[in-house]
């Protein structure tokens, strides 16, 4: 790969990362006003069906387009790219019709499996998204495979903006028109296919605008005599590499899906009334946007090194690869521990400020441990995928999902909602342990180098203690903590104290290298200070 092409690839990776960051922030932030409007029960209704949408979007956005772009980049010329895209589109058309039929016509069965038959129309509403998968996947995959990242990035942001707008509009109409929570949920979930249509329109316009450069490839009629990948081989690769990328990208969503099928049912089986169970599930679901935000902070720094990692693999520079991978692991560990500790210590104030009360603080605090383990799994997975290692991570995922299902089934009936939090953390620990076995020995020993785990453990304990003492003192003598504005002020003050303590500790204990500091936003200024 020449320097010009490499620069284009790196710039494209940065652009897609920025778009993904904006989309994740939007996806996490909108749930706060939404929950405030519709309440815990309304939030329960929405979150029960959300994992189905999440799986569809993972397939169409972060799963198959990445895999397809890889296939396209492997083709020797534009004619072979065209033939590949046509075959992929046909395969995805069959696949998406199957998924749509399964979800739409099986909605009653799915709703019954979740323990609430009134969810059926909401499940049907989200099913229409699957029919858009072939268009979204092939166009995004084509643009990424030919190093045109802007259409994918714009479509991703537009999709989230439209979806959030429709969801908040549904919540407003719920209050204005006195809908029940299931009518609101059906309207809110229609945002999935409405936003998908908007994204398809953006990508279609991009194709038309670039027609002069792509018409000889994307609009080229298939030449039967040209070499192309066979359907059998294409299907096999989709069912191995493609499926692995999709499932691992949807790790947390799959865990949420298991919660949808087991948590509400388990609570009712334990003797809790239906309304109380819905309320409890709604409180538990508050943790999901917090985990998303925590993982954005935890992974944003390490993702700056992903283009370097990819370039090292392409250029077959093993030393550079291992150095970059080691930095990714250290930075992910460092900032995921910081995010996890901060959210746990400040959970009473965050919960009250965002959701209006302090219900479920202990449940949500345990749930926040998922940030640490899921962030490390994502980093390890990125390292393994860059080396085309998929099978071990698939095995790890299957084992982890089984652990989650079994633990949920037993713990929820025994100890209630907190059992689901424990089961999530336990399943992620198991996945992390298995995935770690596939790493190079050098990376597996990374946690032992320079005593980083010991240093971060003491630093986290120090930060937690100082933040807790500081916020307790301020709450007692300045704020009474009884109002949301007080909780907001205490949250901000706690964040300021925690960030300063943690950054000072990182510098004092030499946790990060000079190179890693310089790769951080404002890292140079922080080093000078």
N, C-alpha and C positions, 0 to 999 in steps of 0.2 A: 504494500500500500504506500503510495507516494505521500509526500508531506502535505500537499494541498488536500488530497482526499482524507488524510488523517485529521487535519484541522477541521474539515467539514464534518467529519464524524464526531469529533470531540465537541464542537459547537452544537451539533444536533443533540448530543447526549445531555449537554447542559440545558438546552431549551426544553427538552422533554422532562427533565428533572424539575425544572422550574414550574412547568405546567402541571405536573403531578403534585407538586407541593401546594400550589394554589387550589387544585381540585380537592386535595385532602383536607386543607384548612376549611374550605367551604363545606365539605361533607361532614366535618366534625362540628363546626360552629352553629350551623342552622338548627341542630337538634336541641340546643338550649332554649331559644325562643319557642320552638315547636312544642317542647315538653311543658314549658310554662303556660302555653295556651290550652293544650289538650289534657294536661294532667297526667298522672301516673298510669291510669287505665287506658287513656288514649295512646300514650307512649308505648304501653304494652302491645296494643293492637298493631301499631305500626312496626314495632321491632320484631314481632313474631314472624312477619312475612318478609322483613328486610333482607335476611340472608339469601332468599331466593333471588331477589334483585341483585344482591352483591355478587352472587355466583355468575349471573348473566353478564354483569359489567366486567367482571374479572376475565371472562372468556373474550369479550368484545374489545376490551381496552388494554389490559396489562398482561394477558396471557397469550392468546393465539396471534395477535399482531406481532409480538416480539418473535415468536417462533416462525411465523410466515416471513417476516423481514429477513430472518436468517436463511430460510430456504431460497428466497429471491436473490439474496446476495451471493449464494452459491452457484447460481446459473451463469453460464458463459456468455450469453447474449440476450438481447431484448426479446427475441422470438421465443426463446425458452422460458423467459420470465412470464410472457403472455400466456403460454400454454399452461404453465404452472398455476397462474392465478385463476384461469378458467376451471381447472380441475379442482383447485382448492374451493372455489365458489360452489361448485356442484356438490362436493363433499359436505361443506358447511350447510348448504341448503337442506340436504337430507337430515343432517344432524340437528339443525335448528327446528325443523318441522317436527322431528321426533320429540325434542325437548318441549316445544310449545304444546304439542298434543298431550304429553305426559302431565304437564303442569295444569293446563286448562281443563282437560277432561278428567284429570285425577284430582281436581281441587277439593272435592268433597272428602276423598280418601286422605289427602294431605292434611286438611283441616281437622278431620277426626283424629289423625295421628298426633296432631298438636294438642288435642283435647278440647278444641273449641270450634264447632261446626260453623259458627257465624263468620269465621275467617275465609270461607270459600270464595265469595265474590272478590275479596281483596287479592287472593291468590290468582284468580282468573285475570284480574286487572294487570298484574305484573307480568303475566305469561306472554303478553304480546311483544314484550321486549325481545324475546328469543328469535322472533321472525326477522329482526333487524341485524342479527349477529353476522350473517354472511356479508352484508354490505359494509358494516362497520369494520369487520375484521380484514376483509380483502383490501379495502381502500387504505386503511391505516397501515396494514402490512406492506402494501405496495409503496406508499410514500416513505416509510421507514427503511425499506429494503433498497430504495434508490436514493437514500440520504436526503429526502425532502421532509424535514421534521416539522416545519411550521404548520401545515394543514392538520396533522395529528394533534399538535399542541393546542391550536386554536379550537378544534372540535371538542377537545377534552374540557377546556375551560367553559366553552359555550354550553356544553351538555350539563355541567354542574350548575351553572347559573340558572338555566331554564328549569332544571329539576328542583332546585331550592325554592325558586319563585313559585312554582306550582304547589309545592308542599306547604309553604307558608300561606298561600292563598286558600288552600283546602282547610287549614287550621282556622283561618279568619272566618270562612264561610260556616265552619262548624259552630263557632260562637254566634255568628250573626243569624243563621237560619235554624238554629237549634237542631242540628243533625245529631244522630247518635254516633258513637265512636266508630262503628263499623262503616257507616256511610262516609265519615271523614277519612278512614283508612283506605277505602276504595278510591276516593278522589286523590288522596295523597300518593298512592302507589301508581296512579295513572301517569304520574310525573316520569316514570321510567321510560315508557314508550314515547311520550311527548318529547322528552329530552333526547331520546335516541333518534327520533325523526329530525330534530334540529341539528344534531351532530352529523347525520347523514346528508342533510342539505349543505352544511358547511363543506364537507368532504367532496360532495358532487360539484359544488361551485369551484373548488380548488382543482378538480380534474378538468373542468371546462376551461379554466383560465390557463392551465398548463397543457392544453390539448396539443399545441404545436410541438411540444417536446415529448409528449407521451403517446400521441396518437399512433405512432409506429410500433408501440409496444402494448399499451393497455387496450387499445382498440383494434389491435391487429388480429385478423382472422387466423385461426389455428392452421398451421401447416402440418399435415399428417406425416410428412416425411422428415420433419425436424425431430431431433432428439428431445425427449422430455421424460420427466419422472413418471413412473408407472403408478396407476391407482393403488395397486397392492402395496408398493413401497411407501407411497405417500400416506396411505391409511395407517400402515404400521408405525411410521414416524410420528403421526399425529397422536396415536394411541400410547406412545412411549414418551418422547421428548415433549410434544405439545401438551399432553395431559399432565405431565410432571410440572411444567411451568405454570399451568393454570391452577392446579391444586395447591401448589406451594405458595402461589401468589394469594390464594384465598384461604390461607391457614386460619386466621382469626374468624373469618366469615363461616367457615365450616364448623368451628367450635360454637359459634353463635347459633348455627342451624341445629346442632345437637341440643343446645339449650331450649330452642323453640319446641322441640319434640319431647323434651323430658322435664323441664323445670316447672312449668305450669301444671302439667299432669302429676308430677311428683308431689307438688304442694297440696293439690286437691286430694290425692291419695293418702296423704299424711293426716287428713282431717280438717284442713283449712278450707274455709268457704271460698266459693268461686270468685267473689268480688275481692276478698282479701288476697287471694292468690294472684289475681291480675294486678293489684296494686303493688304487691311484693315484687313481681316480675318487672313492673315498670320502674321501680326503684333500682333494682339490680341492673337494668339496662342503662341507667345513667352512667355506668362505668365505661360504656363503649366509646362515646365521644371523647372521654378523658384519656382513654388508652390511645386513641388515634392521635390526639394532640401530643401526648407524651412521646409517642413513637416518632412523630414528625421532628421533635426536638432531638430525640436520641439518634435518629438516622440521618438527619440533614447534614451533619458534619462528615460522617463517613462516606456519604454518597459522592462527595467532592472527589474522592479517590477512585471511584468506579471507572471513569474513562482511562485513568492511568493503568488500572488493573487490566482492562480490556486490551489496551495497547501493548502491554507487556506480554500477554498471551499471544497476540497476533505476531509480535516480533520474536517470539520464542526466547524471551529473556527471563529465565527462571529466577535469577537473583532479584531482579527488579520486581517481578511478580510477588515473590515471597515478602519483600520489604513493604510493598504496597498493601498486601493482604494483612500483614502484621499490624500495620498502622490502622487499617479498617477495623480490625478486631479490637485493638486498644481503645480507639476513639468511640466505637459503639459501646463497649463495656463502660467506659468512663461516663459518657453522657446519658446512657440509659439508666445507670445507677443514680445519677444526679436527678433525672426526671422522676424516677420511681420514688426515691426518698422524699423529694420535695412534695409530690402529690400526696403521699401517705401522711406526712406531717401536717400539711395544710388542708387535708380532706374536710374537716368540719367546716372550715370557712369557705372553701371552694364549693362544697355541696350546698351550703346555705345561700351563697351569693348566686350561683347558677340556677339552682332548682327550688329555692324558697324555703328549705328546711334542712335539718341534719339527719334525716332518716337514712339508715343503712350505712353509716360511716365505717363500721368495722367490716362489713361485707365488701364495700367498695375499696377499702384500704388493701385487703387481701387481693382483690381483683387487680389492683395496680401493679402487683408483682409480675403480671403478664408482660408489662412493657419491657422489663429487663430481659426475660427469656425469649420473647418473640423477636426483639431487636437483634439479639445474638443469632437466633435461628436464621433471620433474614440475611445477615451478613455472611454466615457460614454457607447458606444456600447460594448466595451470589458468587462466592469463591468457587464452590463446587461446579456451578453451572458454567462459569467461565472456562472450566476445564472439561466441559461436556460430561460431567458425572451426575446422573439423574436417579439411578436405581436405588442407591442407599437412601436418598432423601425421600423417595416414594415409600420405601419400607418404613422409614421413621415416621412419616405422616400417618400411614395406616395404623401403626402401633399406637401412636399418640391419640388418634381419633377413637380407637377401641378403648383405650384407658379412660378417656373423657366420658364416653358413653356409659361404661361400667361404673365409674366413680360417681357420675351424676345419678344413675339409677339407685345406687345404694345410699349415698350421702344426703341427697335432698330429702328423702323420706326420714332419715335419722336426725339431721340437724338443720333442715330448711335451706333457705337461699344461700347461706354462707357455704353450704356444701358445693354449690355450683362454682363459686369462686375458687375454692380449694381444688376442685376437679380440673378447672381450666389451667391453673398454675402447675398442677401435677402432670398433666398431659404435655405441657410445654417443656417441662424439665426432662421428661422421657424423650421427647423428640430431639431436644438439644443434645442429650447424651449420645443418642444413636448417630445423629448427623456429624457430631464431632469426631466420630471414629473414621470418617472418610477424609479428614483433613490431612495434609502433609504433617509429618512428625514435628517439624519446626513450628508450625502454627498451633499444634496441640500443646506445645510447651510454652506458648506465649504467655499464659497466665502466671507461670512460675518465674518468668524473667523479671528481674528488677523488683520483685516483690509487689507487683502491681495490685494483685487482689488484696493483699494485706493493707497496702497503703489506701486503696479505695474504700475498704471496709472501715478503717479508722476515720477517714475523711468524711464518709457518709454519716457515721455515728456522731462526729463532731458537728457537722452541719445540722443534722436533725436535732441535736441537743440545743444548740445555740438558737435555731429558728423557733423551736418549741418554747424555750424559756423566754425568748424575746416577744413572741406573739402572746404568750400567757400574761406577761407583765403588761403589755400594751392593752390587752383586752380588759384586764382587771382595773387598771388605773386611768385609761384614756377612753377606750370604747367599751360599751357594755356587751357587744357581740350579739344583741338581740335583733338587729335589723340587717337587711341585706347590704345596705351601704356600709355598715360597720364591717360586715364580713368581707366586702370588697376591699376596703382599706387594709384590713388585716392580711388578706391574701397578697396584695401588692407589696406591703411592707415585708411580709415573710419571704416573698420571691427575691426582693432586693437584698435582704440579709443573706439568704441562702446562696444566691449567685456570687456575691462578694466573698463569702467564706469559702465556697467551693473553688472558685478561680484562684484565690490566694493559696489554698491548700495544694492545688494542682501544681502551681509554680514552685512552692516551697518544697514539696515532696518529689519534684522532678518526675511526675507521672508520664508526661508527654515529651517527646523529643522536640528540638527546635524546628525541624522540618514539619512536624505535625502542628505545632503552634502556628507556623506561617501559613499552613493550608486552611486555617480557620478564618471566618470573617472577623476582621479587626484583630487578628492574632498578633500582628506586628505591634500594634499599639498596646495590647495587653502585656506583651513581653517587655516593652520599654517601661511600663509602669511597675 
